[in-house]
Every structure is written in C-alpha cells, then in structure tokens.
Amino acid sequence: MAEEILKSTGADPFSTKEPVTISKTDGTTYYSHLKNDKGVNMNFKLNIFDIGGKHVAVVMILSATDITAAQKNSVDAVIKGITLTGVK
C-alpha cells in the first residue's frame, strides 16, 4: 500500500521504514521525498495503521527539507498528539 500511495503523489520510493504507535495502534512509518509544484524539496512521512484488519488509517506529513530542529520536533509531536477513536 505504501508504494502505491507514494507513487500516486509523485514521491520517491520509500528509503526507510520503522514501526510507529498511535493510540495503542501499531503501524508503520515510511520515509520518502518529493518536490512540490513550486519546486520545494519536501520530506514525506507516511504512516499507515491497520485497524482491526477491516480498515486502514493513513497519516501523511509533508515538511520542507530545510526546517530547523525545533520545527522537526513540532512535526514529530503531531503524530504523538493524534488520537484514533473507535479503535478496539
């Protein structure tokens, strides 16, 4: 699924992946890059969560490649702040 999502957005194939957890739901984060329509190089963080084998939750975060460490920490905090509701 990650490959198809990245391809459909024009992003590069993912370079790395790692486990991620949101609201006690395990998933996988895929890291990629793309250039937006204004020519800005972007980091692409794609998070995919299997919800009980019936549904999938996807969180995509794009950020410029030249952000500061503080800005990167803020981006990372977005994932930690997400709550999935109705998940058992």
N, C-alpha and C positions, 0 to 999 in steps of 0.2 A: 504494500500500500504506500509506503513512504516514497518508493521510487516513482510511482505514478503521480503522487501529489507534487513532488519536486519537479518532475518533467513538465507537468501541466502549468507550472508557474514560470518555467524558463530557468529554473535554478540548476546549478551544477549537481551531479550525483553526490550523495552524502559522503563526507570524508571520514566521519567518525560517528559512533552511536554509543549511548550509555543508558542505564536504567534511570527512571525517574518515578517519583510517587507524588500524587496529589490526592488529598482526602482519603488516604489509605488505599488508593487505587494505583496499582503498578502499571507502568507504561515504559515507553522507550523514547528518548530524545535523539533526533538525527540532526547533525550539523552540516550545513551547506553554505553556499554563497550564491549571490546573483547580482546583476547590475540592473537597477531600476530604470524606468523610462526616461529619467533625467540624467542617466549615466553615473549615478552614485553607486559605489560598491557597497553591498549590504551583506551582513551576516544573517543567515536564515536558520532559525532554531525551530524545528518541527517536533512537536510532542504528540504521540499517539497512545491512547489508552483503550484497552479492550474492556468494555463494560458488560460483564456477565456473559460474554460470548454472543450476545444479541445486538449490541450497539458499540459504536466507537466514538470516543471524544477526541477531537483534534484541537490543539492549541498551536498557532503559528506566531512567532515573534520575529519581526524584521528590525534590525538596527544597523545604523551606519557602522562601517568597519573602523572608523576613527573616533569612536566615543571614548570618553575618559573612564578610568577605573570606577569612579563613583557612579557614572551613568550605567556601566555594565552591571554593577551591584543592584541598581534600581530595576534594570531589566530582569535580572535573576529573581528579584523579590516578587515580580509579577506572578511567576509560576508558583512560588510558595504561598502566595495570597489567594490563589484560586480555590474555590470550594465546589466540589461536584455534589449536587444534591440528588436524592432519589436513587443513589447507588447502594446496592446491598452486597 
